[in-house]
C-alpha cells in the first residue's frame, strides 16, 4: 500500500508530540577560560557541575523554565520556554573581563565573568 503525503505529515506530527522536550547546556567554546567549574540549575534544582568540554542534557515538561549558571563568583539567569519535542541549546562561557589578566598576573587570581548564549 503506497504511503500518502498526508499520512506521512500526520505521522511526523504525532511522532513530534511523543518526543520529550530537552535542554542541553554545553561548555565547549574556545572563548572559555577552561578553568573552574560552572554550577547549573534548572527550575531551582541543581543538575550539573560542568568543567570545560562537558555538556548536560535534561528532559523537561513543555512550558516556561529558568536556567541559572554560576561560576561561584558571578551567575546568570535565563528564562526560556520549551514546546513538546523541542530541543533547546545553551552555551555557557566563563571568560576573563577587562582587567582580569592584570589581577591574575599581580595577585595570582582574578575574576572570571559569565556569558550564556542560546544556540537556537
Residue frames relative to the residue before (quaternion, step in Angstrom):
aa qw qx qy qz dx dy dz
X 1.0000 0.0000 0.0000 0.0000 0.00 0.00 0.00
X 0.4127 -0.7242 0.4917 0.2517 3.62 -0.72 1.01
X 0.4239 -0.6788 0.5425 0.2553 3.53 -1.19 0.70
X 0.2928 -0.7571 0.5613 0.1613 3.55 -0.82 0.98
X 0.6076 -0.5728 0.4051 0.3724 3.57 -1.11 0.65
X 0.6389 0.5307 -0.3333 0.4462 3.58 0.94 -0.83
X 0.6427 0.5154 -0.3237 0.4652 3.58 1.02 -0.78
X 0.6550 0.5162 -0.3119 0.4553 3.59 0.96 -0.86
X 0.6472 0.5019 -0.3152 0.4795 3.59 0.99 -0.83
X 0.6482 0.5094 -0.3189 0.4676 3.58 0.96 -0.84
X 0.6564 0.5124 -0.3117 0.4576 3.59 0.94 -0.91
X 0.6513 0.5085 -0.3204 0.4633 3.60 0.95 -0.82
X 0.6491 0.5084 -0.3180 0.4680 3.60 0.93 -0.86
X 0.6500 0.4999 -0.3126 0.4794 3.58 0.99 -0.79
X 0.6398 0.5264 -0.3176 0.4612 3.58 0.99 -0.85
X 0.6464 0.5228 -0.3205 0.4540 3.61 0.96 -0.84
X 0.6402 0.5424 -0.3261 0.4354 3.59 1.05 -0.73
X 0.7174 0.4297 -0.2717 0.4763 3.62 1.05 -0.59
X 0.5259 0.6178 -0.4221 0.4044 3.60 1.24 -0.16
X 0.4380 -0.6874 0.4960 0.2995 3.61 -0.95 0.70
X 0.4472 -0.6169 0.5614 0.3231 3.55 -1.24 0.43
X 0.0474 -0.8150 0.5775 0.0088 3.58 -0.98 0.81
X 0.1696 -0.7244 0.6522 0.1453 3.51 -1.35 0.38
X 0.1057 -0.7750 0.6220 0.0357 3.54 -1.01 0.92
X 0.0998 -0.7617 0.6388 0.0414 3.55 -0.90 0.99
X 0.0638 -0.8165 0.5736 -0.0165 3.55 -0.71 1.11
X 0.1312 -0.7697 0.6200 0.0766 3.54 -1.17 0.60
X 0.3306 0.7658 -0.4706 0.2876 3.54 0.50 1.25
X 0.4035 0.7352 -0.4679 0.2788 3.61 1.23 0.11
X 0.4709 -0.6607 0.5084 0.2885 3.56 -1.07 0.77
X 0.5718 0.5869 -0.3718 0.4363 3.61 1.28 -0.28
X 0.5379 0.6517 -0.3897 0.3661 3.58 1.24 -0.43
X 0.5347 -0.6347 0.4691 0.3021 3.56 -1.15 0.74
X 0.3009 -0.8094 0.4496 0.2286 3.58 1.33 -0.37
X 0.6391 0.4526 -0.3394 0.5210 3.54 1.14 0.65
X 0.7810 0.2936 -0.2605 0.4857 3.56 -1.25 0.50
X 0.4608 -0.6748 0.5123 0.2643 3.51 -1.24 0.49
X 0.2510 -0.7061 0.6319 0.1979 3.53 -1.34 0.35
X 0.2384 -0.7664 0.5836 0.1235 3.56 -0.85 1.00
X 0.1616 -0.8163 0.5542 0.0206 3.57 -0.77 1.14
X 0.0492 -0.7640 0.6433 0.0016 3.55 -1.00 1.00
X 0.0771 -0.7390 0.6648 0.0775 3.55 -1.20 0.63
X 0.8427 -0.0466 -0.0295 0.5356 3.55 -0.72 1.15
X 0.7346 -0.4554 0.2261 0.4492 3.57 0.97 0.89
X 0.6372 0.4935 -0.3272 0.4932 3.60 1.28 0.00
X 0.3926 -0.7144 0.5283 0.2376 3.56 -0.77 1.06
X 0.1031 -0.8362 0.5381 0.0254 3.58 -0.64 1.12
X 0.8339 -0.0108 0.0345 0.5508 3.63 1.09 -0.45
X 0.1915 -0.6768 0.6857 0.1871 3.45 -1.47 0.24
X 0.1512 -0.8338 0.5295 0.0378 3.55 -0.36 1.29
X 0.1806 -0.7176 0.6624 0.1168 3.51 -1.04 0.89
X 0.6629 -0.4975 0.3424 0.4425 3.58 -1.19 0.29
X 0.7657 0.3288 -0.2812 0.4759 3.55 -1.00 0.94
X 0.6477 0.5167 -0.3142 0.4634 3.59 1.26 -0.17
X 0.0603 -0.7619 0.6404 0.0761 3.52 -1.37 0.26
X 0.1960 -0.7623 0.6087 0.1001 3.54 -1.30 0.39
X 0.1027 -0.7742 0.6225 0.0503 3.58 -1.06 0.80
X 0.0249 -0.7917 0.6101 -0.0172 3.56 -0.97 0.92
X 0.4150 -0.6625 0.5612 0.2720 3.54 -1.16 0.71
X 0.1052 -0.7919 0.6008 0.0289 3.56 -1.10 0.80
X 0.4948 -0.5829 0.5356 0.3584 3.51 -1.28 0.31
X 0.5520 -0.5883 0.4498 0.3833 3.63 -1.01 0.60
X 0.5702 0.5855 -0.4433 0.3681 3.56 -1.08 0.76
X 0.7129 -0.4435 0.3208 0.4384 3.58 -1.29 -0.22
X 0.0267 -0.7863 0.6169 -0.0196 3.55 -1.14 0.77
X 0.2620 -0.7422 0.5957 0.1603 3.55 -1.33 0.33
X 0.1561 -0.7686 0.6186 0.0479 3.52 -0.85 1.13
X 0.0009 0.7818 -0.6234 0.0107 3.58 -0.91 0.93
X 0.0371 -0.7877 0.6146 -0.0204 3.54 -0.90 1.02
X 0.0596 -0.8066 0.5878 -0.0195 3.55 -0.91 0.99
X 0.2220 -0.7399 0.6120 0.1695 3.56 -1.15 0.65
X 0.6005 -0.5962 0.2776 0.4548 3.57 1.36 0.56
X 0.7051 0.3489 -0.2737 0.5534 3.61 1.25 -0.04
X 0.7809 0.1111 -0.0399 0.6134 3.56 0.95 -0.94
X 0.0828 -0.7833 0.6122 0.0690 3.54 -1.21 0.51
X 0.1925 -0.7476 0.6275 0.1014 3.52 -1.24 0.63
X 0.1346 -0.7666 0.6246 0.0635 3.53 -1.13 0.80
X 0.0491 -0.7873 0.6144 -0.0166 3.55 -0.90 1.01
X 0.2095 -0.7454 0.6208 0.1229 3.56 -0.88 0.98
X 0.0758 0.7918 -0.6009 0.0785 3.57 -0.95 0.90
X 0.2860 -0.7273 0.5989 0.1748 3.52 -1.32 0.39
X 0.1232 -0.7866 0.6032 0.0469 3.55 -1.00 0.86
X 0.2944 -0.7489 0.5717 0.1601 3.56 -1.04 0.88
X 0.6921 -0.4476 0.3589 0.4379 3.56 -1.29 0.24
X 0.8373 0.1772 -0.1497 0.4950 3.57 -0.84 0.98
X 0.5501 0.6288 -0.3957 0.3814 3.61 1.24 -0.14
X 0.2042 -0.7407 0.6274 0.1266 3.53 -1.18 0.70
X 0.1195 -0.7924 0.5976 0.0262 3.57 -0.71 1.15
X 0.1285 -0.8055 0.5777 0.0321 3.57 -0.88 1.00
X 0.0492 -0.7701 0.6358 0.0158 3.56 -1.02 0.90
X 0.1993 -0.7390 0.6290 0.1361 3.53 -1.21 0.65
X 0.1710 -0.7785 0.5998 0.0705 3.57 -0.79 1.08
X 0.0542 -0.8015 0.5952 -0.0179 3.55 -0.88 1.02
X 0.1420 -0.7422 0.6508 0.0741 3.55 -0.91 1.00
X 0.0910 0.8357 -0.5242 0.1364 3.58 -0.41 1.21
X 0.5575 -0.5776 0.4748 0.3607 3.53 -1.32 0.35
X 0.2540 -0.7491 0.5929 0.1507 3.53 -1.19 0.60
X 0.7457 -0.3478 0.2719 0.4991 3.57 -1.25 -0.25
X 0.8226 0.2354 -0.1833 0.4841 3.56 -0.82 0.96
X 0.4839 0.6880 -0.4361 0.3199 3.60 1.20 -0.27
X 0.6630 0.5233 -0.3189 0.4300 3.58 0.88 -0.90
X 0.6496 0.5145 -0.3226 0.4576 3.59 1.02 -0.76
X 0.6480 0.5023 -0.3179 0.4762 3.58 1.02 -0.76
X 0.6375 0.5181 -0.3302 0.4649 3.58 1.03 -0.77
X 0.6745 0.4883 -0.2959 0.4681 3.57 0.94 -0.87
X 0.7102 0.4652 -0.2520 0.4644 3.57 0.99 -0.87
X 0.8245 0.2480 -0.0876 0.5010 3.56 0.77 -1.07
X 0.4896 -0.6552 0.4404 0.3701 3.57 1.20 -0.43
X 0.7514 0.2040 -0.1507 0.6092 3.58 1.33 -0.12
X 0.0531 0.7906 -0.6093 0.0301 3.54 -1.22 0.43
X 0.6187 -0.5719 0.3835 0.3784 3.58 -1.20 0.37
X 0.1698 -0.7305 0.6522 0.1107 3.51 -1.21 0.74
X 0.2873 -0.7762 0.5452 0.1331 3.55 -0.79 1.06
X 0.3859 -0.7212 0.5391 0.2011 3.54 -1.31 0.37
X 0.0024 0.7382 -0.6741 -0.0246 3.51 -1.23 0.69
X 0.0668 -0.7679 0.6362 0.0320 3.57 -1.02 0.85
X 0.0701 -0.8075 0.5855 -0.0115 3.56 -0.67 1.17
X 0.3308 -0.6946 0.5954 0.2316 3.55 -1.02 0.82
X 0.3260 -0.7984 0.4846 0.1465 3.55 -0.72 1.09
X 0.7920 0.2010 -0.1375 0.5598 3.65 1.14 -0.25
